[in-house]
Amino acid sequence: MRFVRARLTTFDDPHYRAFVEQITIARENQRATRPPRQRDLFGGEAEQLLREWLTAQGQALSERRILEYDERSGRQTIRKYREIDALVEVGRSVHVFEVKASRSAHTIRKAATQLHDIRAALQLIIPRVYTTLLLVDTGIPDAEAVKALMRSPDAPHTPPPTIADIIGDQSRFHLIEHPEQAQQWPDQISIRRFSLDQLIAMAGDRPLHLDWDLDEEEEAPSPPPIKRQTVADDPDDDTDNPFAALLGAL
């Protein structure tokens, strides 16, 4: 068994706060030379907007969205933490939501790996774990866009996948419109897709960090990874959670 213990806790848990302090000090000693990327900041904004959207859909979000667990690696057991973007607790079940904002369909596979690990840990203590990816499509190409790209002089060797390519022939993914539809597939991953225009409409008068061209102007090397730091998502993804963006700014 890869996971041997798990519990849900809150942001003010003393063990979690000590862990965060340790990470912050480590990052302070390896201060990055660049500010947080526009896409990183937008990721935090997207997470907040979609948490509000879930509440508007009648989902009672839990404050216990810090997952603490022990993971076995060979003969060693390591204590880890993961921030869940949104969590709903109902009786003996939980619904885990992962937020991703991306221009690549590959992010669906990354999210699936993260949700699989979260489910595996939570099933040690909770019988039913539903998982849903809230995907903000910031420019994932469709079939026609891929065809045009592959005809261009700068065409890549391999065409980028579309959303249909990733989920079309895999029964473990299901597109949904309402969060409660995920209960039809308890062992699989539901996906609720949002367009960028929908996020902008949700924000209303609130400004969003959308000047993503600034991210391409100057890319400084990222600081070395911190051992046992599992709060942030994959750093190669387009966006991280707000805590990850905070760490990037340190």
N, C-alpha and C positions, 0 to 999 in steps of 0.2 A: 504494500500500500504506500503510495507516494505521500499522501497527506495523513497525518496521524492525530491532529487536534485542530479544532477551529472554534472561533467565537465571533460574534458581532458586537461591536462596541461603538462609542461615539468619539468625536474629535477631541473631547476634553478628557478622555481616558489617560491616566497618568503614565502608563506604560507606552502608549502611543505618542504622547507629548514628549517623552524622553527620547523616543526613537527619532521624532522629527527634529528635535534639538541637535541630536548627534549628526543627522544628515546636513542640517543647516551649517553647523560648524565646519564640517568636512568641505562643503561647497564654498564656505567663506575662505578657506585656505587654498582653494583652487578657483579663485574668482574669474569668471569669464570676462572677456574684453568687449563683448557685444551685448546690446540690450536684447530683451526678449523679442522674438520674431512677431510680426503682425499676425501670422497664422496661429502662433501659440496663444496670443492674447484673444484672438477670435475663438479659439477652441474653448477657453473659459467662458466667454460670452455665450457661445452656443449651448454649453452645458447648462448655464443658468436659465436661458430661455426655454430649453426643453424640459427642465425641471418644472418650470412654471406651466408649460403646456401639459405635462402629465397631471399636475394638480387640477388644471382646468378640465381634464378628462375624467375627473372623479377619482384619481389615484391618491391615496393617503401616503405620502412619502415618509419613510422612517428616518429618524436621526441616527439610527444605529447602522451607518453605512461604512464603517471601517471594519474590514475583515482581517482578523488576526489568525494566523495559522502556522503550524509547524510543517516543514517540508523535509523529507528524507532525501539525502544525497549521499549515496554509498552508505557508510557507517555514521555519517554526521547528520544531525537534525538541526535545521536552521529556523529560527523564528522570523516570520515575515509579516508584512502588512500590505494591504491593498485598499485604496480608496475606491469604493463603488460609486459610480456617477449618480445613480438613483436606485432606491430600494423600496419595495412595498412588501410589508409583512401582513399576511392574512391567515390567522389560525396556524396550521402546521405547514404553511407554504410561504415561499418568498418569490418575488419577481425582481430579477436583477436587470437593470438597464445600463448599457454601455453606450456612451455618446462618441461618435467619430465625425469629424468634418474633413472631407478629403476630396481630392481630384483624381484619385486612383481607386479602381475597383479592388486592387490587392488588399486594401484596408479591411475588406470584409473578412478575408482569411485571418488577418492579424486579430481582429476583434473576436473571431470565432475561437481562436486559441485562448485568448484571455477569458472569455466566457466559459469555455470548457473547464479551465483550471478553477475558476470561481465556483462553478457548479460542483466540481469534484470535491472541493473543500467543504462547501456548505452542506452537501449531502451526508456528511458525517453527523450532522446535528439536526437537519431539517429534511423531512421525507420528500417534499416536492419543491423543486427549484426550477422556475421558468426563467428563460433568458431572452432578452430582446436587444437588438442593436438599433439605436436611433441614429441613422446615417444622414448627415448633411452633405448633399452632393454639390460640391463647389466646382464642378467641371469634369466629372467622369464622362469620357467620350461614349457616345452611342455607336451603333454599327455604322451609320453613315459617316460619322466623324472619323472613325478608324479607317474606313476605306479611303477617305480624302487624305488622311495623314500618310497612308502607305503609298499613295501616288505622288507624294511631294518629294522634292530633291533631298530633304533632310529626314526621310523616313527611317525609323529605327529598324534593326534587324528583325525584331519580333513585334507584332502588333500588340498594343496594350489591350488588356481584356475589358470587356464591357460588364456591366452588372449582370446582364443575362448570361454571359459566359461563365461567371462565377457561380451563380445560383441556379442556372437553368437546368442542369442535369444532376443536381445534388439534392436529394430529398431532405437533407438536414437543414435547409434554409427555406423559410416561408415568408412571403411578403404579406404584411398586414396593414390595416388602417387604424384599428383601435387596439390599445394595449391588452384588453381582455381577450382578444382573439388568440393571443399566445398560449392560452390554456388548452387549446386544441392539440398542441404539439409539445408535451411536457419534456421530452428528451431531445428536442431540436432547438434551433435558433430562429426566432422571428426577426424580421427586418421591417422597420418603418422608415421609409425614405422621405426626406424633406429637401426641397429645392432651396437654393440660396435666397431666392425672392421670398419664399415663405418665412425664412429666418429674419429677413429685413422687415417684413410686415409685422412679425411678432415683436420686434424691437421697438417699433413705433418711433418715438422721438429720441430714443436712446441711441447714442453713436456706437458704431461697431468698427473694429479694426479691420478694414478691408483693403488697405493699400499694400497688397501682397507683393507688388513689384519691388518694394523696398527690401524685401527679404533676399532678392536675387542680386542686389547691387554689391553686397559685401558679406561673404560668409566666413566668419572666423571659426577656427577649429573648436569643437566642443571639448569641455574639460573631460578628463578621464572618468569612467564610470565609478560610482561608489559601491563597494561591496555591500551586499545584503540590502541595497536600496531598491525597494519594489513598489514604492508609492506611485511613481510616474509610469505612464504607459511607454510603449516602444518609442525611443527618441527619433527613429527614422520615420515615424508617422507624421502626417501633416500637422496634427495638433496634439497637445497634452492636456491633462486636467489642470485646473487653476493652481493647484499646489506645485505641479511640474513647472508651470510658467513662472511661479514665484522663485523656485529654485534656480531656474535659468537666469533670472535677473540678479541673483546674488553674486 
